[in-house]
Amino acid sequence: GENVEQHPSTLSVQEGDSAVIKCTYSDSASNYFPWYKQELGKRPQLIIDIRSNVGEKKDQRIAVTLNKTAKHFSLHITETQPEDSAVYFCAASKGNEKLTFGTGTRLTIIP
Amino acid sequence: SAVISQKPSRDICQRGTSLTIQCQVDSQVTMMFWYRQQPRQSLTLIATANQGSEATYESGFVIDKFPISRPNLTFSTLTVSNMSPEDSSIYLCSVEDRDRGTDTQYFGPGTRLTVL
């Protein structure tokens, strides 16, 4: 089955700097890659997703890039703010099939 | 996106007992899933709740321990049976509406279970 690895497990950045979280997947047939943000005590919330027919997608300060050849995708957060502090999960699926989640990255924004 | 609710939001149970968790969606959805999230861990899929038929369980999860019902397109239950302290976790349902052409999953608020 699909295996998703996520790095780093923890990340601290100064407020205003950028944060990058990387994931790799094993199944070349995977074609849907969402990112979820989970604040303490809250449910995971979808923040952005990308499908395999595009290489990059951006939504304000958040962007996701996908390299199908290398089977990795990354989350980029620019101009980080304290409210960006959370745990971020990447996931992969073949579309219309179950999601396989990465192990999560705890992001801390230092004021 | 669909509005998803779960009951109870939290519970403390004695070992050997069972707890049934409910997941309610405000619109009909094709797919419903149940996940477990142990403390400071990732999300692990327990099973896919299939409307009108038996749930599809992931490796390591069995129906006797986690029976699931899905009587219609807006509701599902997960029962955690014969609980032990190792079952202490957050249990989340999620939904996906493939009839609308999307495979995006949205999560319920979760049920925090503590087993003593």
gemmi code that builds the backbone of each chain (N, CA, C; Angstrom):
import gemmi

chains = {
    "A": [
        ("GLY", (0.812, -1.203, 0.000), (0.000, 0.000, 0.000), (0.851, 1.261, 0.000)),
        ("GLU", (0.161, 2.380, -0.013), (0.835, 3.671, -0.023), (1.547, 3.926, 1.303)),
        ("ASN", (2.710, 4.572, 1.215), (3.465, 4.978, 2.394), (3.851, 6.441, 2.213)),
        ("VAL", (3.535, 7.271, 3.196), (3.840, 8.700, 3.114), (4.786, 9.065, 4.254)),
        ("GLU", (5.915, 9.640, 3.887), (6.877, 10.108, 4.888), (6.866, 11.629, 4.915)),
        ("GLN", (6.991, 12.190, 6.110), (6.886, 13.645, 6.281), (8.048, 14.142, 7.127)),
        ("HIS", (8.630, 15.263, 6.709), (9.766, 15.857, 7.424), (9.703, 17.381, 7.352)),
        ("PRO", (10.144, 18.082, 8.390), (10.629, 17.536, 9.653), (9.461, 17.211, 10.582)),
        ("SER", (9.734, 16.593, 11.701), (8.659, 16.305, 12.654), (8.343, 17.546, 13.487)),
        ("THR", (9.342, 18.399, 13.716), (9.119, 19.677, 14.379), (9.868, 20.757, 13.622)),
        ("LEU", (9.311, 21.965, 13.660), (9.896, 23.082, 12.926), (9.569, 24.366, 13.671)),
        ("SER", (10.602, 25.135, 13.957), (10.402, 26.435, 14.594), (10.961, 27.509, 13.676)),
        ("VAL", (10.170, 28.522, 13.414), (10.631, 29.631, 12.565), (10.243, 30.952, 13.202)),
        ("GLN", (11.032, 31.969, 12.920), (10.729, 33.307, 13.391), (9.518, 33.845, 12.635)),
        ("GLU", (8.721, 34.572, 13.353), (7.568, 35.218, 12.729), (8.022, 36.065, 11.540)),
        ("GLY", (7.312, 35.893, 10.433), (7.671, 36.631, 9.224), (8.530, 35.838, 8.258)),
        ("ASP", (9.208, 34.806, 8.774), (10.014, 33.953, 7.898), (9.119, 32.920, 7.222)),
        ("SER", (9.732, 32.136, 6.325), (8.988, 31.091, 5.610), (9.196, 29.731, 6.255)),
        ("ALA", (8.228, 28.867, 6.080), (8.310, 27.487, 6.575), (8.047, 26.540, 5.417)),
        ("VAL", (8.817, 25.457, 5.368), (8.647, 24.450, 4.323), (8.557, 23.070, 4.964)),
        ("ILE", (7.544, 22.327, 4.589), (7.353, 20.961, 5.066), (7.318, 20.049, 3.841)),
        ("LYS", (8.038, 18.928, 3.933), (8.179, 18.062, 2.770), (7.610, 16.668, 3.027)),
        ("CYS", (7.011, 16.109, 1.990), (6.478, 14.744, 2.063), (6.889, 13.957, 0.827)),
        ("THR", (7.127, 12.678, 1.034), (7.356, 11.778, -0.095), (6.324, 10.661, -0.032)),
        ("TYR", (5.980, 10.138, -1.205), (5.012, 9.045, -1.265), (5.589, 7.917, -2.091)),
        ("SER", (5.025, 6.732, -1.918), (5.628, 5.554, -2.543), (4.891, 5.075, -3.781)),
        ("ASP", (3.592, 5.307, -3.854), (2.779, 4.765, -4.945), (2.669, 5.779, -6.083)),
        ("SER", (3.263, 5.464, -7.202), (3.267, 6.397, -8.329), (1.866, 6.626, -8.894)),
        ("ALA", (0.901, 5.782, -8.522), (-0.471, 5.972, -8.995), (-1.232, 7.003, -8.166)),
        ("SER", (-0.684, 7.444, -7.052), (-1.350, 8.463, -6.251), (-1.466, 9.749, -7.044)),
        ("ASN", (-2.617, 10.399, -6.933), (-2.845, 11.587, -7.760), (-3.536, 12.730, -7.031)),
        ("TYR", (-3.723, 12.576, -5.721), (-4.381, 13.625, -4.937), (-3.615, 13.802, -3.639)),
        ("PHE", (-3.258, 15.075, -3.334), (-2.354, 15.350, -2.216), (-2.879, 16.546, -1.409)),
        ("PRO", (-3.634, 16.270, -0.351), (-4.138, 17.376, 0.489), (-3.210, 17.643, 1.668)),
        ("TRP", (-3.319, 18.851, 2.199), (-2.628, 19.233, 3.429), (-3.664, 19.674, 4.452)),
        ("TYR", (-3.495, 19.176, 5.681), (-4.404, 19.523, 6.768), (-3.636, 20.228, 7.878)),
        ("LYS", (-4.313, 21.167, 8.517), (-3.777, 21.884, 9.672), (-4.616, 21.507, 10.878)),
        ("GLN", (-3.955, 21.113, 11.963), (-4.681, 20.743, 13.172), (-4.165, 21.555, 14.345)),
        ("GLU", (-4.992, 22.447, 14.823), (-4.661, 23.207, 16.019), (-4.981, 22.363, 17.244)),
        ("LEU", (-4.384, 22.721, 18.352), (-4.506, 21.934, 19.575), (-5.967, 21.753, 19.966)),
        ("GLY", (-6.386, 20.498, 20.113), (-7.746, 20.211, 20.538), (-8.803, 20.379, 19.464)),
        ("LYS", (-8.365, 20.630, 18.234), (-9.328, 20.853, 17.153), (-9.259, 19.739, 16.106)),
        ("ARG", (-10.201, 19.758, 15.190), (-10.205, 18.776, 14.113), (-9.204, 19.170, 13.037)),
        ("PRO", (-8.715, 18.219, 12.239), (-7.889, 18.579, 11.084), (-8.717, 19.378, 10.078)),
        ("GLN", (-8.133, 20.463, 9.579), (-8.818, 21.319, 8.612), (-8.017, 21.321, 7.321)),
        ("LEU", (-8.686, 21.077, 6.207), (-8.032, 21.141, 4.907), (-7.609, 22.582, 4.617)),
        ("ILE", (-6.337, 22.778, 4.267), (-5.871, 24.131, 3.968), (-5.531, 24.305, 2.491)),
        ("ILE", (-5.117, 23.255, 1.846), (-4.816, 23.325, 0.420), (-4.647, 21.896, -0.089)),
        ("ASP", (-4.909, 21.702, -1.367), (-4.670, 20.387, -1.959), (-4.194, 20.561, -3.397)),
        ("ILE", (-3.593, 19.516, -3.932), (-3.092, 19.576, -5.300), (-3.326, 18.220, -5.955)),
        ("ARG", (-3.608, 18.265, -7.225), (-3.785, 17.030, -7.974), (-2.630, 16.869, -8.942)),
        ("SER", (-2.459, 15.657, -9.451), (-1.229, 15.348, -10.177), (-1.146, 15.999, -11.544)),
        ("ASN", (-2.198, 16.665, -11.968), (-2.132, 17.308, -13.280), (-1.568, 18.733, -13.225)),
        ("VAL", (-1.199, 19.179, -12.003), (-0.567, 20.492, -11.856), (0.691, 20.353, -11.008)),
        ("GLY", (1.604, 21.299, -11.166), (2.856, 21.217, -10.421), (2.903, 22.135, -9.206)),
        ("GLU", (2.020, 23.154, -9.205), (2.048, 24.098, -8.099), (0.671, 24.726, -7.944)),
        ("LYS", (0.339, 25.013, -6.700), (-0.929, 25.690, -6.407), (-0.697, 26.642, -5.252)),
        ("LYS", (-1.297, 27.826, -5.348), (-1.056, 28.839, -4.334), (-2.377, 29.414, -3.840)),
        ("ASP", (-2.415, 29.709, -2.558), (-3.581, 30.355, -1.956), (-3.072, 31.313, -0.904)),
        ("GLN", (-2.946, 32.564, -1.269), (-2.451, 33.639, -0.411), (-1.053, 33.272, 0.089)),
        ("ARG", (-0.864, 33.061, 1.378), (0.483, 32.795, 1.901), (0.884, 31.324, 1.830)),
        ("ILE", (-0.005, 30.499, 1.354), (0.247, 29.055, 1.337), (0.398, 28.575, -0.096)),
        ("ALA", (1.366, 27.710, -0.320), (1.561, 27.116, -1.641), (1.956, 25.663, -1.478)),
        ("VAL", (1.601, 24.874, -2.456), (2.020, 23.476, -2.478), (2.647, 23.198, -3.835)),
        ("THR", (3.752, 22.468, -3.827), (4.418, 22.060, -5.062), (4.452, 20.548, -5.130)),
        ("LEU", (4.416, 20.028, -6.324), (4.393, 18.589, -6.538), (5.421, 18.216, -7.597)),
        ("ASN", (6.248, 17.231, -7.282), (7.200, 16.676, -8.242), (6.849, 15.198, -8.415)),
        ("LYS", (6.127, 14.892, -9.480), (5.661, 13.514, -9.679), (6.808, 12.556, -9.955)),
        ("THR", (7.805, 13.040, -10.652), (8.938, 12.172, -10.993), (9.640, 11.701, -9.731)),
        ("ALA", (9.878, 12.635, -8.825), (10.565, 12.306, -7.580), (9.613, 11.797, -6.513)),
        ("LYS", (8.324, 11.881, -6.748), (7.290, 11.478, -5.800), (7.431, 12.220, -4.488)),
        ("HIS", (7.507, 13.527, -4.597), (7.450, 14.317, -3.373), (6.672, 15.602, -3.589)),
        ("PHE", (6.122, 16.104, -2.501), (5.352, 17.341, -2.533), (5.629, 18.117, -1.256)),
        ("SER", (5.497, 19.417, -1.352), (5.909, 20.287, -0.247), (4.873, 21.367, 0.010)),
        ("LEU", (4.799, 21.759, 1.271), (3.955, 22.878, 1.702), (4.856, 24.047, 2.035)),
        ("HIS", (4.535, 25.211, 1.476), (5.301, 26.423, 1.735), (4.370, 27.446, 2.365)),
        ("ILE", (4.798, 27.968, 3.519), (4.047, 29.041, 4.162), (4.969, 30.249, 4.234)),
        ("THR", (4.559, 31.345, 3.633), (5.373, 32.567, 3.656), (4.817, 33.555, 4.678)),
        ("GLU", (5.687, 34.491, 5.075), (5.297, 35.543, 6.031), (4.533, 34.943, 7.214)),
        ("THR", (5.159, 33.994, 7.873), (4.468, 33.250, 8.931), (3.993, 34.160, 10.060)),
        ("GLN", (2.873, 33.749, 10.640), (2.238, 34.501, 11.730), (2.003, 33.551, 12.901)),
        ("PRO", (1.850, 34.079, 14.114), (1.645, 33.198, 15.274), (0.503, 32.206, 15.087)),
        ("GLU", (-0.542, 32.606, 14.373), (-1.693, 31.698, 14.187), (-1.393, 30.549, 13.234)),
        ("ASP", (-0.220, 30.561, 12.621), (0.192, 29.425, 11.799), (0.716, 28.275, 12.656)),
        ("SER", (0.959, 28.532, 13.933), (1.439, 27.466, 14.830), (0.368, 26.379, 14.934)),
        ("ALA", (0.759, 25.145, 14.602), (-0.184, 24.015, 14.572), (0.596, 22.775, 14.154)),
        ("VAL", (-0.127, 21.657, 14.070), (0.440, 20.450, 13.470), (-0.114, 20.343, 12.051)),
        ("TYR", (0.778, 20.097, 11.108), (0.394, 19.988, 9.707), (0.597, 18.543, 9.242)),
        ("PHE", (-0.416, 18.032, 8.536), (-0.357, 16.669, 8.003), (-0.475, 16.718, 6.484)),
        ("CYS", (0.399, 15.990, 5.811), (0.207, 15.760, 4.384), (-0.485, 14.418, 4.216)),
        ("ALA", (-1.039, 14.195, 3.048), (-1.703, 12.921, 2.761), (-1.646, 12.667, 1.264)),
        ("ALA", (-1.880, 11.419, 0.898), (-1.890, 11.038, -0.513), (-2.967, 10.000, -0.741)),
        ("SER", (-3.530, 10.036, -1.947), (-4.492, 8.997, -2.333), (-4.504, 8.871, -3.848)),
        ("LYS", (-5.138, 7.827, -4.301), (-5.288, 7.634, -5.745), (-6.555, 8.293, -6.251)),
        ("GLY", (-7.160, 9.137, -5.433), (-8.405, 9.757, -5.834), (-9.514, 8.739, -5.748)),
        ("ASN", (-10.586, 9.076, -5.025), (-11.689, 8.146, -4.804), (-11.264, 6.912, -4.018)),
        ("GLU", (-10.126, 6.970, -3.381), (-9.684, 5.915, -2.470), (-9.242, 6.550, -1.157)),
        ("LYS", (-8.893, 5.716, -0.224), (-8.577, 6.207, 1.109), (-7.348, 7.094, 1.111)),
        ("LEU", (-7.306, 8.015, 2.073), (-6.138, 8.855, 2.283), (-5.132, 8.144, 3.177)),
        ("THR", (-3.861, 8.289, 2.835), (-2.781, 7.841, 3.706), (-2.066, 9.084, 4.200)),
        ("PHE", (-1.964, 9.229, 5.525), (-1.433, 10.441, 6.119), (0.045, 10.297, 6.468)),
        ("GLY", (0.748, 11.418, 6.388), (2.095, 11.493, 6.927), (2.046, 11.570, 8.445)),
        ("THR", (3.208, 11.599, 9.048), (3.307, 11.534, 10.505), (3.128, 12.884, 11.190)),
        ("GLY", (3.065, 13.946, 10.422), (2.784, 15.259, 10.997), (4.037, 16.080, 11.283)),
        ("THR", (3.877, 17.405, 11.192), (4.936, 18.356, 11.522), (4.380, 19.379, 12.498)),
        ("ARG", (5.018, 19.495, 13.643), (4.591, 20.496, 14.629), (5.332, 21.786, 14.330)),
        ("LEU", (4.614, 22.773, 13.843), (5.195, 24.065, 13.478), (4.961, 25.069, 14.599)),
        ("THR", (6.044, 25.688, 15.037), (5.963, 26.726, 16.055), (6.503, 28.024, 15.478)),
        ("ILE", (5.713, 29.075, 15.561), (6.131, 30.387, 15.084), (6.592, 31.189, 16.302)),
        ("ILE", (7.823, 31.636, 16.252), (8.422, 32.362, 17.371), (8.201, 33.861, 17.183)),
        ("PRO", (7.486, 34.518, 18.095), (7.201, 35.964, 17.912), (8.479, 36.794, 17.957)),
    ],
    "B": [
        ("SER", (-18.686, 23.267, 2.495), (-18.471, 21.894, 2.910), (-19.556, 21.448, 3.887)),
        ("ALA", (-19.699, 20.142, 4.051), (-20.719, 19.599, 4.932), (-20.431, 19.938, 6.395)),
        ("VAL", (-21.503, 20.064, 7.162), (-21.368, 20.281, 8.605), (-21.453, 18.915, 9.272)),
        ("ILE", (-20.436, 18.576, 10.049), (-20.319, 17.254, 10.652), (-20.313, 17.389, 12.168)),
        ("SER", (-21.110, 16.585, 12.833), (-21.120, 16.595, 14.290), (-20.871, 15.186, 14.805)),
        ("GLN", (-20.313, 15.119, 16.000), (-20.047, 13.843, 16.640), (-20.547, 13.880, 18.089)),
        ("LYS", (-21.053, 12.736, 18.531), (-21.463, 12.598, 19.921), (-20.933, 11.300, 20.482)),
        ("PRO", (-20.448, 11.235, 21.703), (-20.179, 12.387, 22.561), (-18.892, 13.095, 22.131)),
        ("SER", (-18.660, 14.261, 22.666), (-17.409, 14.956, 22.361), (-16.256, 14.356, 23.158)),
        ("ARG", (-16.573, 13.842, 24.339), (-15.574, 13.170, 25.151), (-16.256, 12.227, 26.129)),
        ("ASP", (-15.520, 11.228, 26.594), (-16.068, 10.329, 27.590), (-14.925, 9.639, 28.330)),
        ("ILE", (-15.215, 9.283, 29.547), (-14.287, 8.500, 30.360), (-14.996, 7.198, 30.692)),
        ("CYS", (-14.371, 6.078, 30.337), (-15.037, 4.777, 30.458), (-14.176, 3.805, 31.246)),
        ("GLN", (-14.830, 2.813, 31.795), (-14.129, 1.764, 32.512), (-13.727, 0.655, 31.542)),
        ("ARG", (-12.613, 0.025, 31.817), (-12.181, -1.071, 30.954), (-13.222, -2.173, 30.937)),
        ("GLY", (-13.332, -2.822, 29.785), (-14.300, -3.907, 29.637), (-15.663, -3.460, 29.131)),
        ("THR", (-15.904, -2.160, 29.156), (-17.189, -1.653, 28.673), (-17.066, -1.256, 27.200)),
        ("SER", (-18.188, -0.842, 26.617), (-18.226, -0.424, 25.209), (-18.792, 0.977, 25.102)),
        ("LEU", (-18.381, 1.691, 24.076), (-18.877, 3.039, 23.814), (-19.228, 3.158, 22.342)),
        ("THR", (-20.397, 3.724, 22.072), (-20.806, 3.977, 20.691), (-20.710, 5.461, 20.393)),
        ("ILE", (-20.008, 5.792, 19.326), (-19.806, 7.168, 18.890), (-20.666, 7.408, 17.651)),
        ("GLN", (-21.352, 8.533, 17.631), (-22.220, 8.854, 16.507), (-21.600, 9.958, 15.651)),
        ("CYS", (-21.816, 9.854, 14.360), (-21.387, 10.876, 13.409), (-22.575, 11.249, 12.537)),
        ("GLN", (-22.910, 12.536, 12.537), (-24.063, 13.037, 11.798), (-23.610, 14.116, 10.822)),
        ("VAL", (-24.090, 14.033, 9.575), (-23.750, 15.024, 8.551), (-25.036, 15.733, 8.125)),
        ("ASP", (-24.922, 17.015, 7.777), (-26.126, 17.788, 7.445), (-26.570, 17.613, 6.006)),
        ("SER", (-25.870, 16.790, 5.239), (-26.265, 16.506, 3.862), (-25.846, 15.083, 3.526)),
        ("GLN", (-26.458, 14.532, 2.489), (-26.107, 13.169, 2.101), (-24.708, 13.135, 1.486)),
        ("VAL", (-23.917, 12.179, 1.905), (-22.562, 12.016, 1.385), (-22.346, 10.563, 0.991)),
        ("THR", (-21.498, 10.347, 0.028), (-21.273, 8.987, -0.435), (-20.358, 8.213, 0.505)),
        ("MET", (-19.302, 8.849, 0.988), (-18.304, 8.117, 1.757), (-18.201, 8.661, 3.182)),
        ("MET", (-18.119, 7.749, 4.129), (-17.849, 8.115, 5.516), (-16.735, 7.210, 6.033)),
        ("PHE", (-15.828, 7.799, 6.793), (-14.665, 7.076, 7.298), (-14.540, 7.285, 8.800)),
        ("TRP", (-13.908, 6.326, 9.451), (-13.586, 6.449, 10.875), (-12.072, 6.331, 11.056)),
        ("TYR", (-11.519, 7.312, 11.815), (-10.084, 7.360, 12.083), (-9.840, 7.325, 13.593)),
        ("ARG", (-8.655, 6.898, 13.932), (-8.180, 7.004, 15.307), (-6.934, 7.881, 15.312)),
        ("GLN", (-6.839, 8.747, 16.313), (-5.656, 9.588, 16.465), (-5.183, 9.483, 17.904)),
        ("GLN", (-4.136, 8.715, 18.092), (-3.579, 8.559, 19.433), (-2.798, 9.815, 19.797)),
        ("PRO", (-2.566, 10.038, 21.091), (-1.947, 11.296, 21.539), (-0.675, 11.633, 20.774)),
        ("ARG", (-0.644, 12.833, 20.227), (0.510, 13.363, 19.505), (0.922, 12.464, 18.325)),
        ("GLN", (-0.057, 11.799, 17.733), (0.213, 10.912, 16.603), (-0.581, 11.358, 15.377)),
        ("SER", (-0.327, 10.650, 14.289), (-1.038, 10.939, 13.044), (-2.407, 10.269, 13.048)),
        ("LEU", (-3.092, 10.386, 11.940), (-4.426, 9.814, 11.793), (-4.313, 8.435, 11.149)),
        ("THR", (-4.967, 7.463, 11.758), (-4.957, 6.090, 11.256), (-6.381, 5.699, 10.887)),
        ("LEU", (-6.566, 5.266, 9.663), (-7.890, 4.863, 9.209), (-8.276, 3.531, 9.834)),
        ("ILE", (-9.448, 3.505, 10.477), (-9.969, 2.267, 11.042), (-10.750, 1.514, 9.978)),
        ("ALA", (-11.706, 2.217, 9.352), (-12.560, 1.552, 8.374), (-13.333, 2.570, 7.557)),
        ("THR", (-13.823, 2.121, 6.434), (-14.744, 2.881, 5.600), (-16.147, 2.362, 5.888)),
        ("ALA", (-17.031, 3.281, 6.229), (-18.416, 2.898, 6.541), (-19.221, 2.888, 5.250)),
        ("ASN", (-19.715, 1.757, 4.865), (-20.448, 1.609, 3.611), (-21.946, 1.577, 3.895)),
        ("GLN", (-22.679, 2.386, 3.174), (-24.120, 2.444, 3.387), (-24.762, 1.181, 2.857)),
        ("GLY", (-25.492, 0.488, 3.734), (-26.225, -0.695, 3.324), (-25.416, -1.972, 3.269)),
        ("SER", (-24.153, -1.906, 3.619), (-23.347, -3.130, 3.628), (-22.289, -3.036, 4.727)),
        ("GLU", (-21.556, -4.117, 4.898), (-20.560, -4.167, 5.976), (-19.416, -3.190, 5.712)),
        ("ALA", (-18.879, -2.650, 6.785), (-17.757, -1.722, 6.656), (-16.516, -2.443, 6.137)),
        ("THR", (-15.628, -1.661, 5.534), (-14.361, -2.195, 5.039), (-13.267, -1.804, 6.013)),
        ("TYR", (-12.663, -2.775, 6.669), (-11.692, -2.517, 7.731), (-10.269, -2.540, 7.202)),
        ("GLU", (-9.435, -1.688, 7.819), (-8.017, -1.650, 7.487), (-7.285, -2.729, 8.289)),
        ("SER", (-6.087, -3.022, 7.825), (-5.266, -4.018, 8.500), (-5.057, -3.618, 9.957)),
        ("GLY", (-5.274, -4.569, 10.848), (-5.096, -4.315, 12.274), (-6.375, -3.947, 13.003)),
        ("PHE", (-7.454, -3.773, 12.279), (-8.748, -3.432, 12.881), (-9.770, -4.491, 12.472)),
        ("VAL", (-10.569, -4.942, 13.456), (-11.533, -6.003, 13.178), (-12.924, -5.594, 13.617)),
        ("ILE", (-13.908, -6.207, 12.983), (-15.296, -5.851, 13.210), (-15.736, -6.141, 14.640)),
        ("ASP", (-15.224, -7.190, 15.244), (-15.644, -7.529, 16.607), (-15.241, -6.448, 17.599)),
        ("LYS", (-14.136, -5.803, 17.344), (-13.626, -4.762, 18.233), (-14.236, -3.388, 17.891)),
        ("PHE", (-14.434, -3.127, 16.626), (-14.922, -1.820, 16.169), (-16.112, -1.984, 15.221)),
        ("PRO", (-17.247, -2.480, 15.721), (-18.406, -2.589, 14.832), (-18.880, -1.222, 14.377)),
        ("ILE", (-19.264, -1.150, 13.117), (-19.669, 0.113, 12.495), (-21.022, -0.081, 11.841)),
        ("SER", (-21.856, 0.937, 11.983), (-23.122, 0.929, 11.256), (-23.206, 2.155, 10.371)),
        ("ARG", (-23.943, 2.033, 9.285), (-24.234, 3.185, 8.426), (-25.601, 2.948, 7.807)),
        ("PRO", (-26.639, 3.325, 8.547), (-27.993, 3.040, 8.088), (-28.461, 3.918, 6.935)),
        ("ASN", (-27.856, 5.091, 6.764), (-28.260, 5.984, 5.666), (-27.080, 6.844, 5.247)),
        ("LEU", (-27.326, 7.807, 4.366), (-26.237, 8.590, 3.772), (-25.817, 9.780, 4.623)),
        ("THR", (-26.411, 9.941, 5.816), (-26.056, 11.077, 6.661), (-25.584, 10.669, 8.058)),
        ("PHE", (-25.528, 9.390, 8.364), (-25.290, 8.966, 9.742), (-24.478, 7.684, 9.794)),
        ("SER", (-23.577, 7.629, 10.792), (-22.808, 6.410, 11.024), (-22.455, 6.318, 12.502)),
        ("THR", (-22.259, 5.114, 12.986), (-21.777, 4.910, 14.353), (-20.568, 3.998, 14.349)),
        ("LEU", (-19.695, 4.259, 15.306), (-18.539, 3.410, 15.578), (-18.635, 2.987, 17.037)),
        ("THR", (-18.556, 1.692, 17.297), (-18.538, 1.202, 18.667), (-17.133, 0.707, 18.991)),
        ("VAL", (-16.618, 1.131, 20.129), (-15.349, 0.609, 20.625), (-15.720, -0.409, 21.699)),
        ("SER", (-15.447, -1.682, 21.451), (-15.953, -2.760, 22.307), (-14.884, -3.247, 23.274)),
        ("ASN", (-15.365, -3.724, 24.435), (-14.464, -4.344, 25.414), (-13.186, -3.516, 25.571)),
        ("MET", (-13.386, -2.281, 25.987), (-12.290, -1.303, 25.971), (-11.183, -1.605, 26.972)),
        ("SER", (-9.987, -1.229, 26.578), (-8.816, -1.283, 27.458), (-8.155, 0.095, 27.416)),
        ("PRO", (-7.242, 0.382, 28.334), (-6.583, 1.702, 28.328), (-5.904, 2.020, 26.995)),
        ("GLU", (-5.480, 1.005, 26.254), (-4.834, 1.241, 24.956), (-5.794, 1.832, 23.923)),
        ("ASP", (-7.092, 1.778, 24.193), (-8.080, 2.355, 23.292), (-8.269, 3.853, 23.534)),
        ("SER", (-7.613, 4.378, 24.556), (-7.698, 5.811, 24.819), (-7.130, 6.571, 23.625)),
        ("SER", (-7.949, 7.416, 23.039), (-7.575, 8.049, 21.787), (-8.644, 9.060, 21.407)),
        ("ILE", (-8.390, 9.780, 20.333), (-9.427, 10.594, 19.708), (-9.931, 9.821, 18.498)),
        ("TYR", (-11.242, 9.719, 18.383), (-11.858, 9.039, 17.249), (-12.574, 10.096, 16.400)),
        ("LEU", (-12.242, 10.092, 15.116), (-12.781, 11.103, 14.196), (-13.507, 10.435, 13.040)),
        ("CYS", (-14.643, 10.999, 12.684), (-15.248, 10.576, 11.424), (-14.907, 11.619, 10.363)),
        ("SER", (-14.906, 11.184, 9.133), (-14.720, 12.114, 8.023), (-15.673, 11.730, 6.902)),
        ("VAL", (-15.946, 12.699, 6.041), (-16.874, 12.461, 4.938), (-16.278, 12.963, 3.640)),
        ("GLU", (-16.747, 12.367, 2.585), (-16.310, 12.708, 1.237), (-17.528, 12.559, 0.344)),
        ("ASP", (-17.747, 13.536, -0.535), (-18.942, 13.478, -1.366), (-18.556, 13.283, -2.831)),
        ("ARG", (-18.403, 12.036, -3.222), (-17.979, 11.762, -4.598), (-19.060, 12.064, -5.611)),
        ("ASP", (-20.312, 12.124, -5.162), (-21.384, 12.465, -6.098), (-21.231, 13.888, -6.605)),
        ("ARG", (-20.541, 14.718, -5.838), (-20.301, 16.095, -6.270), (-18.958, 16.217, -6.969)),
        ("GLY", (-18.363, 15.061, -7.256), (-17.122, 15.084, -8.021), (-15.908, 15.492, -7.233)),
        ("THR", (-15.960, 15.347, -5.905), (-14.799, 15.720, -5.111), (-14.371, 14.560, -4.240)),
        ("ASP", (-13.074, 14.382, -4.070), (-12.586, 13.374, -3.137), (-11.965, 14.026, -1.914)),
        ("THR", (-12.337, 15.264, -1.658), (-11.843, 15.962, -0.482), (-12.539, 15.436, 0.754)),
        ("GLN", (-11.770, 15.179, 1.807), (-12.340, 14.696, 3.063), (-12.399, 15.817, 4.085)),
        ("TYR", (-13.526, 15.868, 4.774), (-13.733, 16.829, 5.856), (-13.985, 16.051, 7.136)),
        ("PHE", (-13.411, 16.561, 8.227), (-13.449, 15.829, 9.491), (-14.480, 16.379, 10.457)),
        ("GLY", (-15.032, 15.465, 11.242), (-15.840, 15.860, 12.368), (-14.961, 16.356, 13.504)),
        ("PRO", (-15.574, 16.874, 14.577), (-14.803, 17.473, 15.676), (-14.081, 16.460, 16.549)),
        ("GLY", (-14.413, 15.179, 16.417), (-13.712, 14.148, 17.181), (-14.379, 13.830, 18.510)),
        ("THR", (-14.084, 12.628, 18.991), (-14.528, 12.158, 20.303), (-13.291, 11.742, 21.085)),
        ("ARG", (-13.064, 12.409, 22.204), (-11.889, 12.087, 23.036), (-12.284, 11.034, 24.046)),
        ("LEU", (-11.716, 9.860, 23.914), (-12.048, 8.717, 24.777), (-10.887, 8.421, 25.710)),
        ("THR", (-11.216, 8.342, 27.002), (-10.245, 7.916, 28.013), (-10.770, 6.654, 28.659)),
        ("VAL", (-9.940, 5.614, 28.700), (-10.332, 4.336, 29.299), (-9.482, 4.108, 30.550)),
        ("LEU", (-10.170, 3.916, 31.663), (-9.447, 3.745, 32.937), (-9.273, 2.276, 33.289)),
    ],
}
model = gemmi.Model(1)
for chain_id, residues in chains.items():
    chain = gemmi.Chain(chain_id)
    for i, (resn, *xyz) in enumerate(residues, 1):
        res = gemmi.Residue()
        res.name, res.seqid = resn, gemmi.SeqId(i, " ")
        for name, pos in zip(("N", "CA", "C"), xyz):
            atom = gemmi.Atom()
            atom.name, atom.element = name, gemmi.Element(name[0])
            atom.pos, atom.b_iso = gemmi.Position(*pos), 0.0
            res.add_atom(atom)
        chain.add_residue(res)
    model.add_chain(chain)
structure = gemmi.Structure()
structure.add_model(model)
structure.setup_entities()
